[in-house]
Amino acid sequence: MDTRLQLIECPRDAMQGWDSLIPTELKIRYLDSLLKVGFHSLDFGSFVSPRAIPQMADTREVIARINWQSSPTRLLAIIANLRGAEDAVAFEGIRYLGFPFSVSPTFQFRNTNSSIGESMTRLSEIQECCVKNGKELVVYLSMAFGNPYGDPYSEEDVLELARACKSLGIGIISLADTVGLATPAQVSNLAQMLIREMPDVVIGVHLHSSPAAWREKVEAAWNAGCRRFDGALGGFGGCPMAGNQLVGNMNTDWLIAYFREKNALPRMDEQALEESRAMVMELFR
């Protein structure tokens, strides 16, 4: 297992649920700033219906204009079906495609307008598309720690979905705490289960949290062996398809502080990080 920290910055997740449209020019300036910081990957946009996520309608223009060529940071785009995947793989700058696969049938239908079974078929088609075009697929197991809809839930359900993903050759799986329900014990148990059973798969966490509970969740994932962590500067965001009050993303500044204490933080451009922090306030006024 690769023991180096992978810090994933997720401005797409921060922006997608914001009420007022963020100007394309401002997005481009912000993403260009983030590309200088030194993150492993940048979840920058999505190829989904603009009716569903209006904030991401300009993703094609954004990737055509951001300065990804001079950055070692890899670009990740979210997709929900084969059509979105085919659109995304056409762009040289995109390294990863991210597919949200919910443990909750209710949320999967809200998020991708498909059942669990239909989504598994889509996932197989998307993985084939990625392999053919030299891209890597990241599966986000949404509602991995429970759901607010009353759908049945168990850790075994999560494990079964993860096994199905692995059987398709998917090498990156991220446990997503979509609405901030996870307890540190849940994070620890699930991460350990997957890492123990799938040592050749990168297991990450995409956590949402209030300021009061973030550290215990991060520590639980780290101690379980997770080395891939998603965050968003400012802690803004959440999935607008969840249908409940949004719980903010894990604030990247919290992650940076934690991993600096652990002497695990990769080298970062502090000036670019400060510029990005300042721009967060401009984006989310």
URCOR-V143656 format. One record per backbone hydrogen bond with DSSP energy under -1.0 kcal/mol. NH is the residue of the N-H (numbers start at 0). CO is the residue of the C=O. If there is no record, write none. Layout:
NH,CO
NH,CO
This chain:
5,226
7,228
8,40
9,230
11,42
13,9
14,10
15,11
17,14
26,22
27,23
28,24
29,25
30,26
31,27
32,28
33,29
34,30
35,32
36,33
39,6
41,73
42,8
43,41
43,75
46,77
52,48
55,52
56,53
58,55
61,57
62,58
63,59
64,61
65,61
67,65
70,67
73,39
75,41
76,95
77,44
78,97
84,80
85,81
86,82
87,83
88,84
90,87
93,90
94,74
95,74
96,135
97,76
98,137
100,139
102,141
107,103
108,104
109,105
110,106
111,107
112,108
118,114
119,115
120,116
121,117
122,118
123,119
124,120
125,121
126,122
127,123
128,124
129,125
130,126
131,127
132,128
133,130
134,129
135,94
137,96
138,171
139,98
140,173
141,139
143,175
145,142
157,153
158,154
159,155
160,156
161,157
162,158
163,159
164,160
165,161
166,162
167,164
168,165
169,164
172,201
173,138
174,203
175,140
176,205
177,175
179,176
186,182
187,183
188,184
189,185
190,186
191,187
192,188
193,189
194,190
195,191
196,192
197,193
200,197
201,170
203,172
204,227
205,174
208,247
212,209
216,212
217,213
218,214
219,215
220,216
221,217
222,218
223,219
224,221
225,220
228,5
229,204
230,7
231,249
234,231
237,12
241,238
249,206
254,250
255,251
256,252
257,253
258,254
259,255
260,256
261,257
262,259
263,258
268,36
269,267
272,268
273,269
274,270
275,271
276,272
277,273
278,274
279,275
282,278
283,279
